[in-house]
Amino acid sequence: MRLFALAALIPALIFLSCSSAPYYQSRTSPPGYAQDREIPEGMGRVTFGRPPTAKHGVFSLDLSIDGVKAAVIDDGQYASLLVEMGEHDIKVASTIAGASVPKLSFSRRITVVERKDVYIEFVKPGTFSLDFSSLFSIQSDSRLNYGLMSKVPPIYAALYNDGTRALVGEAIRSPFAQPPAQSQLAAQAQAPASGTPAQVPKGSSVLAGNVIAVVIGNRDYERGTSADTFAQNDARAFREALEKSFGIDEKDIWQTENAGLADLISLFGGSGSYKMSRVYRAASLRDTPTDLIVYYSGHGAPATSGQNKGEGYLVPVDADLQDIQDTGYAIGTLMANVEAMKADGVIDRSWLSFDACFSGQGGDGSFLVKNVSGLAVQPLAPSSYPKDGIVMFASSGEEFASWYPEKEHGLFTYFLLKGLSGEADTDGNGSISPVELGSYLRKWVPRYANGLNAQEQTPQVIENGEMEGFLSLGK
């Protein structure tokens, strides 16, 4: 994550002059929105473009139409979408990387003509003006060479005057047809009103026979730490998926909400005391080694000083973020204890998932400690991962794990559950491999993190050992 001081805001707009750049010397028209189709009857096309100047990649440009965020672009990118003919209110905003609110913006009303183009282009990167709108051209002719720019998908393929929207990849309806009953953001995301992701199919799996699943949702924090708004929704939906998709008996699922440090130590043990843990004691009573699932949704944070600086911690609800080394639960301790249980022959395979980031930020980009600046430290990855296991993290490095407010879930959990419901089974063999699930998450989560809040979020799926058939969806 790149940090940008407010004092640098005005100098950042005094860009390198590009008056002779080749992307101003051509009138190359862009292709259509996603499938390069012709503009249909009753619609016009709005193209949002930005030349590759390389000097101002510190901020993204957002385009909203009639109050709906329609596209987000960076240097050298453009997006185009279909808009119903007529008048529309647009807003263009620049958002500094790492910030949660726009720094500069302007609004304008445009007229979209049937089967005609409107170009909204950032054309004056070498000029500074207090009037942000003066840096843009809004007209029916292009001024940029789109052949030298990369196309990115818009958030929506089409917007209509009645407020409905078409998704990228959907058929574009006639503007005079009956509007769809419900618009959506995610191309494959149909969520019931409860906020739970797509209904999971009933099934069974190799996990169903001998497994312990620990599901934790930490929402309500103490000591001035911001709430993790959707953590308990995440945990409850994940439990439902374990029961329905994987056929795991409810008695084998241990769900905890608002876990404190004592709760986490009781479940997994402290450093070097794994045999005292509830997981170890329960697993050791079984006839054969048991599989272990751990799911955590809540805050994570890095140690900011000392010999453990940068080490990631799960944040118990009673933790003090200023003393996370003593009041948090180290990811490294959890990994080491699970590996030790495997070495003792009580745990077989494992699947650990964390819808948390370790940058010290919440799902909305705000810092975890209220009224306190960010924790300026680079989070470190664990030194090792348990053998014969899968480990999943919602984000990488200094990225934060976004929320998906419309669906009332963490963004990672939302697509994790959709993937596990069968959408990640790309070869259709009834079993989701870690490779398939990783590809699915890395396809959808970054795209929607960018569309929702113009931030990067790259999930990690780490497979250590042979896990073929572990995430079976066999009926």
Rosetta blueprint (number, residue, H / E / L):
1 M L
2 R L
3 L L
4 F L
5 A L
6 L H
7 A H
8 A H
9 L H
10 I H
11 P H
12 A H
13 L L
14 I L
15 F L
16 L L
17 S L
18 C L
19 S L
20 S L
21 A L
22 P H
23 Y H
24 Y H
25 Q L
26 S L
27 R L
28 T L
29 S L
30 P L
31 P L
32 G L
33 Y L
34 A L
35 Q L
36 D L
37 R L
38 E L
39 I L
40 P L
41 E L
42 G L
43 M E
44 G E
45 R E
46 V E
47 T E
48 F E
49 G E
50 R L
51 P L
52 P L
53 T L
54 A L
55 K L
56 H L
57 G L
58 V L
59 F E
60 S E
61 L E
62 D E
63 L E
64 S E
65 I E
66 D L
67 G L
68 V E
69 K E
70 A E
71 A E
72 V E
73 I E
74 D L
75 D L
76 G L
77 Q E
78 Y E
79 A E
80 S E
81 L E
82 L E
83 V E
84 E E
85 M L
86 G E
87 E E
88 H E
89 D E
90 I E
91 K E
92 V E
93 A E
94 S E
95 T E
96 I E
97 A L
98 G L
99 A L
100 S L
101 V L
102 P L
103 K L
104 L E
105 S E
106 F E
107 S E
108 R E
109 R E
110 I E
111 T E
112 V E
113 V L
114 E L
115 R L
116 K L
117 D E
118 V E
119 Y E
120 I E
121 E E
122 F E
123 V L
124 K L
125 P L
126 G L
127 T L
128 F L
129 S L
130 L L
131 D L
132 F H
133 S H
134 S H
135 L H
136 F E
137 S E
138 I E
139 Q E
140 S L
141 D L
142 S L
143 R L
144 L L
145 N L
146 Y H
147 G H
148 L H
149 M L
150 S E
151 K E
152 V L
153 P L
154 P L
155 I L
156 Y L
157 A L
158 A E
159 L E
160 Y L
161 N L
162 D L
163 G L
164 T L
165 R E
166 A E
167 L L
168 V L
169 G L
170 E L
171 A L
172 I L
173 R L
174 S L
175 P L
176 F L
177 A L
178 Q L
179 P L
180 P L
181 A L
182 Q L
183 S L
184 Q L
185 L L
186 A L
187 A L
188 Q L
189 A L
190 Q L
191 A L
192 P L
193 A L
194 S L
195 G L
196 T L
197 P L
198 A L
199 Q L
200 V L
201 P L
202 K L
203 G L
204 S L
205 S L
206 V L
207 L L
208 A L
209 G L
210 N L
211 V E
212 I E
213 A E
214 V E
215 V E
216 I E
217 G E
218 N L
219 R L
220 D L
221 Y L
222 E L
223 R L
224 G L
225 T E
226 S L
227 A L
228 D L
229 T L
230 F L
231 A H
232 Q H
233 N H
234 D H
235 A H
236 R H
237 A H
238 F H
239 R H
240 E H
241 A H
242 L H
243 E H
244 K H
245 S L
246 F L
247 G L
248 I L
249 D L
250 E H
251 K H
252 D H
253 I E
254 W E
255 Q E
256 T E
257 E E
258 N L
259 A L
260 G L
261 L H
262 A H
263 D H
264 L H
265 I H
266 S H
267 L H
268 F H
269 G L
270 G L
271 S L
272 G L
273 S L
274 Y H
275 K H
276 M H
277 S L
278 R H
279 V H
280 Y H
281 R H
282 A H
283 A H
284 S H
285 L L
286 R L
287 D L
288 T L
289 P L
290 T E
291 D E
292 L E
293 I E
294 V E
295 Y E
296 Y E
297 S E
298 G L
299 H L
300 G E
301 A E
302 P E
303 A L
304 T L
305 S L
306 G L
307 Q L
308 N L
309 K L
310 G L
311 E E
312 G E
313 Y E
314 L E
315 V L
316 P L
317 V L
318 D L
319 A L
320 D L
321 L H
322 Q H
323 D H
324 I H
325 Q H
326 D H
327 T H
328 G L
329 Y E
330 A E
331 I H
332 G H
333 T H
334 L H
335 M H
336 A H
337 N H
338 V H
339 E H
340 A H
341 M H
342 K H
343 A H
344 D L
345 G L
346 V L
347 I E
348 D E
349 R E
350 S E
351 W E
352 L E
353 S E
354 F E
355 D E
356 A L
357 C L
358 F L
359 S L
360 G L
361 Q E
362 G L
363 G L
364 D L
365 G L
366 S L
367 F E
368 L L
369 V E
370 K L
371 N L
372 V L
373 S L
374 G L
375 L L
376 A L
377 V L
378 Q L
379 P L
380 L E
381 A L
382 P L
383 S L
384 S L
385 Y L
386 P L
387 K L
388 D L
389 G E
390 I E
391 V E
392 M E
393 F E
394 A L
395 S L
396 S L
397 G L
398 E L
399 E L
400 F L
401 A L
402 S L
403 W E
404 Y E
405 P H
406 E H
407 K H
408 E L
409 H E
410 G E
411 L H
412 F H
413 T H
414 Y H
415 F H
416 L H
417 L H
418 K H
419 G H
420 L H
421 S H
422 G H
423 E H
424 A L
425 D L
426 T L
427 D L
428 G L
429 N L
430 G L
431 S E
432 I E
433 S L
434 P H
435 V H
436 E H
437 L H
438 G H
439 S H
440 Y H
441 L H
442 R H
443 K H
444 W H
445 V H
446 P H
447 R H
448 Y H
449 A H
450 N H
451 G H
452 L H
453 N H
454 A L
455 Q L
456 E L
457 Q L
458 T L
459 P L
460 Q E
461 V E
462 I E
463 E E
464 N E
465 G L
466 E L
467 M L
468 E L
469 G L
470 F L
471 L E
472 S E
473 L L
474 G L
475 K L
